[in-house]
Amino acid sequence: MSHSLIHWIRLKFAQHELWAINFALLRPQLSLFGAASLWAWIFPPLLSFGVLIGYLMQNYSVLGSIINLIIGLPALILLAYWVFRWYFICLGLMFGRRNMAEKKRAEVSARIEKLLPVVG
């Protein structure tokens, strides 16, 4: 993959995250649906990676297990952190607490500013 494609994907994902957090702030009781829409970006790469690991574990059990342990476990920990952070943001909004959501919006907005090209 070229650098520009990866940059474009990161920018579009950050913009989708910003949409999800704004949706959650406007409709706190439906906030989990906005957060769940982000899985459209996460699930396809995980599925393809899972098929590859499954193939390796089926045909090369030791190699597949080692790769699963080295890559899969840290990826699972990072994914769990990401999912639970979004869950607690949404849960906080449902109970009227906006602090975590506002902090997340500021983080995502700053990330988008870094990813956008400088004009002028």
Secondary structure as GFF3:
##gff-version 3
##sequence-region A 1 120
A	DSSP	alpha_helix	3	26	.	.	.	ID=ss1
A	DSSP	three_ten_helix	28	30	.	.	.	ID=ss2
A	DSSP	alpha_helix	31	36	.	.	.	ID=ss3
A	DSSP	alpha_helix	39	59	.	.	.	ID=ss4
A	DSSP	alpha_helix	61	67	.	.	.	ID=ss5
A	DSSP	pi_helix	68	72	.	.	.	ID=ss6
A	DSSP	alpha_helix	73	94	.	.	.	ID=ss7
A	DSSP	alpha_helix	99	115	.	.	.	ID=ss8
###
